Every structure is written in structure tokens, then in C-alpha cells.
């Protein structure tokens, strides 16, 4: 267990352990570390990394994901790397010659969370870039995880596979609204009084210019214009800008 | 619009267009192409790639994602690259100085699908590795997409950002069961007759060996053993193997 420091505090995030089995390229280890920290995860274990550990190209590719890359644990076998875990998943394509539960990443993270809620620890195995996990490693897992990707081109880059699982874990308890209006601190959404003030200003100028001269069409045209500006979700600052625009345009025309 | 061939058929997948604005590293373009094809998408556009196009390291990193990398379209400006699109999203962190709709990736792909269902085409802008999208590009978009990641470490690798959106698009209409038992073609799940045959075999041997000799405990022990094997979801082949195991163990003991 070279590189392992049993004295370090276990985890910041409380998330599952990510275990790369015999990773070949340091760059992929680094990108995996970055992807994990992107998703708030920091427990990375390596089984016999081909180029040893520490690895300069892993550090370089990690984009300063120190919380992950500086606390990597290295093991001599998959058995050792998962010895303390009560639930283990193996990321691999659907095997042809094995009877096994196949989970989607989205389902897999829910199951990991449920198991961790009982007090057990959980981890995910990722295989070598070239050939994936060996069957002897897969049988150590409780289930396999297969992302439902393009069947004609399903082999993910190692760091993408790590991101896929880390991202699903991150979103499991995420409550970010799917659709939200971000407004700079210097301003705020316009209130209806300000909006109607602008509408009245615009419509009175359009009455003066003759744009709304056809009486029977006026209500529809006014409604369409108001609707367009309502839909934009204007800020107070933007309403002032628009009033300035109308004033400027009418000034030039006179 | 160097490299653009207007005569080629538009799209295989019918998915949205992915647009990399001023990508710097060929390797990232290649990994982005691979991630797209992993998710069944093939419409990749580049705006002023730093190292020109075609790019050998992009091809090398694409892992033979020819359907994407061989049909890349190159543009001189973001305006040109999105001219034919009715709905455009910009991937970027939440801006401080702009009033804008912020969508999660999961919500964004739903909205793109809805808009495409009306007949309009949709695309997603991804910025430079070093500095992301310029504000002048962001204002061309209908909304921005921000993945709800670790706020302290939210900057995704370019190919990871592409994968994130491509993956969400892929899963939008995916109906793969979250949890499924994969059984090799050579066998099938055992039926109850086969299972009970095995149970009776095991229990009679355990009666003979004295393991079940305490009469009042026998029903519970039998139930626990049956439960354990039921839970494993055994195949017909595995039941035969287990009967062989029992036969072999009892043979050795006699």
C-alpha cells in the first residue's frame, strides 16, 4: 500500500471512493482528479498505476485539484483497494458471459447513497484505458454500471467515465432550479409600475408618430409590444435604458 | 468559412449542434468529438480553432470518432457559426454583470428538444479552454447553461463540458431500465422448480450431516438459506453448479 497514509482524515465530501485499476496515463489520472473535485468528491484510490506514484503528468493535468491529487491512496491489488467497502460497483460494458446486475449511472448513485445511509462505505471501480476491468475484478463488485451510450461507439475516455459517475453523484442531492433568471447585484427586476411607465411612454410616442394610427388594430399592436417586453424579464436598469432609447429616437426624428 | 462543405448531408443523429469557439488544443477538440459520438451526436462546428483545421492531434485524440471529426465545419465568427440556428445556449459560469436566464444542463436539453420539435435548429456554444466565452458571444445566446458543480472548483475541462451536455441530451429520451439483470445467452434464470430442487437437495444433505439437527431452529435456518439463494437471482446453469458443489462436498466428507 505504497503512498497510503492511514493518519490522514478520511474524507471531506463524504462521497463514494473512486478506484482506478491499473491506470496507464498520468494525464488521465489528473483529469479524473479534476473531474472528481468539479463534483465535490475527493476520495481517489489507484491500484498499481503503470507509471508509479506520484506522477508529474497527473499533477499537471489535475488543474490544481490538490484536495484529490495530494491525498491519493495507492494499492497493490483491487482486493486491498476495496477491502473496507461494503458496496462496490464496476464500470464496464455489459458483459456477455456473466450473470450480473446492470445499473445505469443515474440509478447507481441512488443505490450508493442508500447504502451509505446505512453506514456502509461504497466505491466505484474503473478499468485500464486499453482494456477496461478484468473479469476477476468485475466479480468482486455488487453490480456493474453501464452508461446507456451510443452502442456503436460506447467506449468512454477514462476521465469522462469518472466525470459521468461523479456528475450523477453531484446531481443526486442538487436542488438548483433548472431555469432561473440571474440578475446583477447592481440592479433588480423592474416592477410593474416601471414597466407600465415605459409602455405608456413608448405608446404615446407611437401615437404621435402615427405607428398606432389604425384604431381597430391599436389594442392588438399594443398588446403584442407589451408582451414582447414583458417576456424579456427586464431589469429596472434596462427599463431606464429603453426609455432613453425612445427619447433619443424621437429627438432625432423631430 | 474555410473547411465547410455545404454539399454534405446535414446530420445523422438529428441532435443539436456543438460549437467550440476558438478552441486552443487539438487534443480537446478530438476528445470533444469522441464524447459527442459516445452520445450519438455528430454535428461539430469550430470557430477560428487556434491551430487551424484539419488538426492531427484532434484526429488522434478522437479515438476514431470519424462521423464527427471528418465532418467538422469551420467558421470565421460565432455569428456565422450560429446563423442558421433558432435557439442557442452558451456554456459558462453564472455571469456577474449580465441579466440572463441560467439553465442547468438537464433542463437545457429538454428546452432544446422542445424547440427542435417546432422545427427550429439548436446549438450550444463552448468557450476557449483558458478564458471561456467572451461576453459578446454570450449575448448572442438565448440563455446560458451552468452545471451545478462544486462552487469552489467549477471549471470543467472543455471535453468534459461537451460530454456533460451530450450525455444529458443522450439520456433525455433514453429508456434503459436503471436496474436490470443481464443473463448470458447460453443460460436463463432458473425456474422455481429447479431452485426448490436445489433447496431440497441441500437441506437433505444438511439434515444428514447434522447441521439442521435442532428441530425448533430448523425452519428459520432453512428460510434464511433459501432467502440468500433466492436473492442471488440464480441462473439454471448456476443451480446445476451449486448442486455439483453440494454433491462434491458430501462425497469428500463421506
Interface residues (C-beta under 8 A of the other chain):
Chain A: X31 X34 X35 X37 X38 X39 X40 X63 X65 X67 X94 X95 X96 X97 X98 X99 X100 X101 X102 X103 X104 X106 X107 X110 X111 X143 X147 X148 X149 X150 X153 X154 X155 X156 X157 X159 X160 X163 X164 X167 X170 X171 X174 X176 X177 X178 X179 X180 X181 X182 X183 X184 X185 X186 X187 X233 X235 X238
Chain B: X31 X34 X35 X37 X38 X39 X40 X63 X65 X67 X94 X95 X96 X97 X98 X99 X100 X101 X102 X103 X104 X106 X107 X110 X111 X143 X144 X147 X148 X149 X150 X153 X154 X155 X156 X157 X159 X160 X163 X164 X167 X170 X171 X174 X176 X177 X178 X179 X180 X181 X182 X183 X184 X185 X186 X187 X233 X235 X238
